Amino acid sequence: QQHSSSNNSNNHNNHGASVQSARGARSPPAALPRPQHFALEDPLGALALEDWHRTHREHPGAHVPCESPLLACEVRLRKLDLLAQRLRPPNLILTGVVCDLLQKVLETLPPPVKAVCDRLMYFLRAAMYSEEPASAEDVLQLSRVADGPSDKLPYFAVMRRQADRLNRLDRQSRSLQQMVNSHLEQRRSVLDFIGRLQGDERLALQSWLFHYWVLTSNHRRSRVKQLANTVLRTPEDVVTPFLGWRLLVYQSRLNQARKFCELTDLEASKVATRITEVEIESAEQQKELQKSLDASALLKGRCAEEQKEHDRLQKAWDETRPELLLEVLGKCLEFLFELITSSAKLKRLSLRKMVANKDPTVLTPSRRSLTGSDGTGDEYILQWLNYFLCEARRQAKEQLALIAISSTTLVARSHLEIIKEVPEVHDLQNSLADSVVLTALMAVLRARRDGRELSALDLACLEERDLEMRAERLCTELRHVAPSARAQSLLSPIALAAGDCPGISKFLAATFLHDPMLPVCKANMPADDKQECQRKLKVILQLLEDHAGEVAWEPPDDPSPLLHGAEDFQALSALSPEQLLLRWVNLQLASGFHRPIENFRSDLQDGEAIALLLSNVAPEAYEAVDDPDERLNSVVAAAARCTELELLTPQALMEGQSDLLAAFLAELFLSRSN
C-alpha cells in the first residue's frame, strides 16, 4: 500500500504540474450565474464533477467493498486526486469529500489514537467551516459524494461571497459617483445660466429706471411751469376754488365716516360672535350645574342614611361600652407581650437583626485589621465613641455654616464650636471628665432617634462652666437615653467630673447594645468580606454583652415570691399599696436583715434597712460604709441615682418621714423590682 501510494503521489505531482502549466497558459473562465450551485464556480469544475458522478453513481455509503477500510480510503483518495486536478481550488465539494475521507481514515485507527485524532479533526473542521449555513443545493450536492456532509460554508466560500459583494458595492459606488458628478456638472451649468440671466435683468432694470427718471423729471417740470402760470395770473373767480375746497373736505369726512362704520360693523360682528360663544358656554355650565345639583341631592340622601346608621351604631356603642373591654384587653396583651419578650430574650434577636447588614470596620482599631485578632470591650467602646464624635463634628460644621451670626445665636455657636474642636478619645476616664464627649454622644443619639440633624439645644449641658454642675446636669439628661433602669444608676456626677467613674464603660456598652447605629455595608462588598463582617459583629456583640452584664437587658419580673402560702395572683390585686411595698421590702431583706419591716417610720428611721435594700437591688449604685452619718449620705446619693425624683434626704431618714419613705420605696419598686 505504501508503494502504491508513493507511485500515486508521483503521478499526482506530474499531472498537477501539467494542469498548473495549462492553467497558467489560459486565464480561468468567468464565474457562472447565481442560479448554478455555489460550489461550481467555473465550467471546468462543472464538467469534472459531472464526470465524477458518471463514474461514481453509487451512494457514498454503498461503495464497492475492499479488503480493508484503509484500502477503500486509498482508492477513494486516488479518485479524489483525479477530481482535485480538474477542479479549481479551493472548492466546497473537494473540501467536503476530503473531510469525509479523513473521518473514514480516523475510524481505522486504534481507539486511543482515534480519540486524539477526533479532537484534532474537530479543531480542523472549526478552522475550515464558518457559522454561516450552506444553501440547500450545496448540501444536496455534498450528500451525493460524502457520507456526512457539513451544513456550514467554508471560510473561503464566505470570503468569495464577501468579495463578490464588495465588487458589486464598488461598482454601485462608481455608478453613484458618476451620477453625482453629472448632477454637479448640470448644477454648475444652471448656476452659470442664472448668473447671466441676473446680469441681463440688472441691465434692463437700469435702463428702465433711467427712462422712468427722464419721464418723471419732464412731467415735474411741466407741472411746476403750469403752477407758476396759475399763481402769477390774476384770479377771476373766487367762489369756484372755495367750493372745490369744501367738496374736498366733505369727501374726506365721508371717507372717514365710512371707515368708522366698517370698523364698527367689524366690532359688532365680533361682539355677536362672542355673545353666541358665551351663550353656548352658559348652556354647558347650566347642564354641569344641574348635574352637580343632582349629585349633591344624591349625596345628601346618602349622608342622611349614613347619619342614621351612625346614630344607630353610636347608640349601640353607648349601650355596650366596648371601649372598656378593648382597653382591658389591650393592657392584658401588652403585659403578655412584654413578658414573652423579656422571657424569650427577643431583644437580643432584634439586636442581631438590626446589625445584620452593618459594617463593623468603624469599631476596629487602626492597628488591627478586620480579619485580625479580636480586641477588648473598652477598645470597641472607644472606637464607637470616636465614630460618633466624628459624626458630631461633621454635623456641628454644617450647623455652623447655617446659623447666622447674631446676639441670640452666640451661645449656640459657642457650643457647636466646642463640639467641632473636640479631640478623639483615648481612654474612658480622663477624656470624659469635662463631659463634652458624653454631651456630644447624647446629642447625636437624640438626633438619630428623632430622625433629625444635630441641634444646639441638645448641647445645653455645656452652658455650665463648673465641671461638677455640668456632670450632674449631664447625668440627669442621660437618664432619658439610658437603655435600662440599671444603667441609669451607673453614672455618678462626682466620679465623672473627677475622671474616675467605673460604671461609664458598662453604661456605654449597654447603650451600644440598645442601638448601635453603625453604618450600612457597601453594596458591592464581596461575599467573603460580608461573612467576615458578620463573624466580627457576633464577636463584638458577645464581648460587649459580657462586658455590660446585667445592665444591658431588663430581667423579667416574677411576682410569685410576693405570695404567701396558698395565695394566687388575684390576692395581690386585693392588697393595699402599703402592704405590697412592705412585702417587697421584707422579701429583699429576708436573707440579711435581723427583723421584719412592719411600717415606714421607725423600722426605716436609721437608714440601715434602706442601705441593705439598695445593696441588694442596686449594688452598682451603692457603696457600703460603716459610719452611720456617712451611711445616710451614701444612701441618699444612691437613691438619687436609682430614681427619677430625688425624694430621699438625710433629714427624712433621721426623722422617719413615712410619706417620703413610702414614695421613695414605691418609685424604687417600679424601677428596680429585682
Secondary structure, DSSP 8 states (H G I E B T S, - for coil): -HHHHHHHHHHHHHHHHHHHHHHHHS-------TTS-TT--SHHHHHHHHHHHHH--S-GGG----SSHHHHHHHHHHHHHHHHHHS-SS-HHHHHHHHHHHHHHHHTS-HHHHHHHHHHHHHHHHHHEEEEE--HHHHHHHHTT-SS--SEEEHHHHHHHHHHHHHHHHHHHHHHHHHHHHHHHHHHHHHHHHHHHHHHHHHHHHHHHHHHHHHHHHHHHHHHHHHHHHHHS--S-SHHHHHHHHHHHHHHHHHHHHHHHHHHHHHHHHHHHHHHHHHHHHHHHHHHHHHHHHHHHHHHHHHHHHHHHHHHHHHHHHHH-HHHHHHHHHHHHHHHHHHHHHHHTHHHHHHHHHTTTB-GGGGS-TTS-TTS----HHHHHHHHHHHHHHHHHHHHHHHHHHS--STTSHHHHHHHHHHHT------SSGGGTTSHHHHHHHHHHHHHHHTS---GGGGGGGG--SHHHHHHHHHHHHTTT-SSHHHHTS--HHHHHTT--TTHHHHHHHHHHH-----B--TT--HHHHHHHHHHHHHHHHHHHHHHGGGSS------GGG--TT--HHHHHHS-HHHHHHHHHHHHTTTT-SS----SSGGGTTSHHHHHHHHHH-TTT----SSHHHHHHHHHHHHHHHSSS----HHHHHHT-HHHHHHHHHHHHHH---
